Amino acid sequence: MGVVERYTVVTRGTGAPDYANAVVFGRHGSRDEILTGEQTIPIAGTAGQLPDVDVPQGFAVTVIAKDTNTGRVYYGGTKVQAEAHTANLDVEDYETFYVTNLNQIWIDVGVGGNGINYSVVQ
């Protein structure tokens, strides 16, 4: 399994973490690329599935609520779970998921147009 040796989060002028522009230094097992992307949900209450992206065995996905969000992001392993609004992220909160594909994660939003950024070691 890969091990991230050092993880550094870039900060803005306020000193607040800028997770959307996080920089990872060090070795990721035998992997040396990080795929990043974003997903916005246009209509609150209608969950969307994240894209079809394989996650290498032993690695994780990081999902970060956008810093421009004006409401919470809800997530789950199914559309129903995400729309139940049980697990949530506030602005710039993040969660790490150990899944085999990014499409195993669904998100919903409290305010249409909000969304997430994600990163996957490749």
C-alpha positions in Angstrom: 0.0 0.0 0.0 1.1 3.6 -0.7 2.0 6.0 2.0 1.9 9.8 1.7 5.1 10.9 3.3 4.1 14.5 3.7 0.9 16.5 3.0 1.0 20.3 2.9 -2.1 22.5 2.5 -1.5 25.8 0.8 -2.9 28.7 2.8 -4.4 32.0 1.5 -3.5 35.4 2.9 -5.8 34.8 5.9 -3.9 31.7 6.8 -7.0 29.6 6.2 -6.4 26.2 4.5 -7.0 26.3 0.8 -8.0 22.6 0.3 -9.0 23.2 -3.3 -5.4 24.1 -4.1 -3.7 21.6 -1.8 -0.3 20.4 -2.8 0.9 17.0 -2.0 4.7 16.4 -1.6 6.4 13.0 -1.2 5.8 9.5 -2.5 2.5 7.8 -3.1 3.5 4.2 -3.2 4.2 3.5 -6.9 1.9 6.3 -8.0 3.0 9.8 -9.0 -0.1 11.6 -10.3 -3.1 13.1 -8.6 -6.3 13.5 -10.6 -8.4 16.4 -9.4 -11.9 17.5 -10.5 -15.1 19.1 -9.3 -18.8 18.4 -9.4 -21.6 20.9 -9.0 -25.2 19.9 -8.3 -27.5 22.4 -10.1 -30.8 21.6 -8.2 -30.8 21.1 -4.4 -32.6 17.8 -3.4 -31.5 15.9 -6.5 -28.3 14.0 -5.8 -25.7 13.4 -8.4 -23.2 10.5 -8.8 -19.5 11.4 -9.0 -17.7 10.4 -12.3 -16.4 7.0 -13.3 -12.8 7.1 -12.0 -11.0 4.0 -10.8 -9.2 4.4 -7.4 -6.1 2.3 -7.1 -6.2 -0.4 -4.4 -5.1 0.9 -1.1 -5.6 4.5 -2.0 -8.4 6.9 -1.1 -10.5 9.7 -2.5 -10.7 13.1 -0.8 -13.9 15.1 -1.3 -13.8 18.8 -0.3 -16.8 21.1 -0.1 -16.1 24.1 -2.3 -15.1 27.3 -0.5 -17.7 29.2 -2.6 -20.6 27.1 -1.3 -23.4 28.9 0.5 -24.9 25.7 2.0 -24.0 22.2 3.1 -23.1 19.2 0.8 -24.6 15.9 1.7 -23.1 12.5 0.7 -23.8 8.8 0.7 -23.1 5.6 -1.1 -26.4 5.8 -3.0 -28.7 8.5 -4.3 -31.2 7.8 -1.5 -28.5 8.1 1.2 -27.3 11.4 -0.2 -30.8 12.8 -0.5 -31.6 11.7 3.1 -29.1 14.5 4.2 -27.6 12.4 7.0 -23.9 12.9 6.4 -22.8 16.4 5.4 -19.9 18.7 4.8 -19.9 22.4 5.5 -17.8 24.9 3.5 -14.2 23.6 3.0 -14.9 20.5 5.1 -13.5 17.3 3.7 -14.0 13.6 3.9 -11.8 10.7 2.9 -13.4 7.7 1.2 -11.9 4.3 0.7 -13.7 3.1 -2.4 -12.7 1.4 -5.6 -14.3 3.9 -7.9 -15.3 7.6 -7.5 -18.8 6.7 -8.8 -19.6 4.9 -5.6 -20.1 8.4 -4.0 -23.3 10.4 -4.4 -23.7 14.1 -3.4 -26.6 16.4 -2.9 -26.6 20.1 -1.9 -28.7 22.3 0.3 -28.3 25.2 -2.2 -28.4 24.6 -6.0 -25.1 25.3 -7.7 -23.0 24.2 -4.7 -20.6 21.3 -5.0 -17.3 19.6 -4.3 -13.8 19.3 -5.4 -12.1 15.8 -5.4 -8.7 14.3 -5.7 -7.6 10.8 -6.4 -4.1 9.4 -6.5 -3.5 7.7 -9.9 
